[in-house]
Amino acid sequence: MRELLGLRWVDVDLSAGRINVRQSIVQCVVGLPKSGKPREIALCDDAIEALAAHRHERGPLAFCDAEDKALMAGSWRGCSSDGQARRATGRLLELIA
């Protein structure tokens, strides 16, 4: 979940069906992925479709609120808990898990 919250659109290649995991967001702090190094993940067709449907121009993060604030897994100050984006994140998690 933390790596999905840190996913940026520049790390999403829908035509190739891949995402590059280069960062995570934990308690509103951007850091390295859990492995400590970037990695590439292939996406199934449903995940590609879900990301394409979720595509927005609000900012660099794939999953953010209307003000381009990072979403959160809990209730940390400074991050958003926007319901629509959280549902999209959850749907994508189901598809790539």
C-alpha positions in Angstrom: 0.0 0.0 0.0 2.8 2.5 0.9 4.4 2.0 -2.5 1.1 2.5 -4.3 0.6 5.7 -2.4 4.0 6.9 -3.7 3.3 5.9 -7.3 3.9 8.8 -9.7 2.4 9.0 -13.2 6.0 9.2 -14.6 6.4 5.7 -13.2 3.3 4.3 -15.0 3.6 3.0 -18.5 0.1 1.9 -19.5 1.1 1.1 -23.1 3.8 -1.4 -21.9 1.6 -2.5 -19.0 4.2 -1.8 -16.3 4.8 0.4 -13.3 8.1 1.3 -11.8 8.1 1.3 -8.0 10.7 3.9 -7.1 9.3 5.4 -3.8 6.9 4.9 -1.0 5.0 7.2 1.3 4.9 6.4 5.0 3.2 8.9 7.3 3.4 11.6 4.6 7.2 11.0 4.2 8.6 10.0 0.8 11.2 7.3 1.0 12.6 4.2 -0.8 10.4 1.2 -1.6 10.4 -1.6 1.0 13.1 -3.4 -0.9 15.4 -0.4 -0.7 15.7 -0.3 -4.5 13.4 0.4 -7.5 11.7 -2.4 -9.3 9.3 -3.0 -12.2 5.9 -4.7 -11.9 3.9 -6.0 -14.8 0.2 -5.1 -14.8 -2.7 -7.3 -15.7 -5.3 -5.9 -18.2 -7.7 -5.1 -15.4 -5.1 -3.0 -13.5 -4.2 -1.2 -16.7 -7.9 -0.4 -17.3 -8.3 0.8 -13.7 -5.3 3.1 -13.9 -6.4 4.5 -17.2 -9.8 5.2 -15.8 -8.3 6.9 -12.7 -5.8 9.0 -14.8 -5.9 12.7 -13.7 -4.0 15.9 -14.2 -4.0 17.1 -10.6 -0.3 16.5 -10.0 2.5 13.9 -10.2 1.1 11.4 -7.7 -1.2 8.7 -9.2 -3.2 8.6 -5.9 -3.8 12.0 -4.4 -6.7 14.2 -3.3 -8.1 17.1 -5.2 -5.3 19.3 -3.9 -2.5 16.9 -5.0 -1.9 15.9 -1.4 -0.6 12.4 -0.8 -3.2 9.9 0.4 -2.7 8.1 3.7 -3.2 4.6 5.0 -4.1 6.0 8.4 -5.0 9.4 9.8 -1.7 11.3 9.8 -1.8 15.1 9.8 -0.9 16.7 6.5 -2.1 13.9 4.3 -5.5 13.4 2.8 -8.0 10.6 3.3 -10.0 11.4 0.1 -12.5 8.6 -0.3 -12.7 8.3 -4.0 -8.9 8.1 -4.5 -8.7 5.6 -1.6 -11.2 3.4 -3.3 -9.2 3.5 -6.6 -6.0 2.6 -4.7 -7.8 -0.3 -3.0 -9.2 -1.6 -6.3 -5.7 -1.4 -7.9 -4.2 -3.3 -4.9 -6.8 -6.1 -5.5 -5.8 -6.3 -9.1 -2.0 -6.4 -8.7 -1.8 -8.4 -5.5 
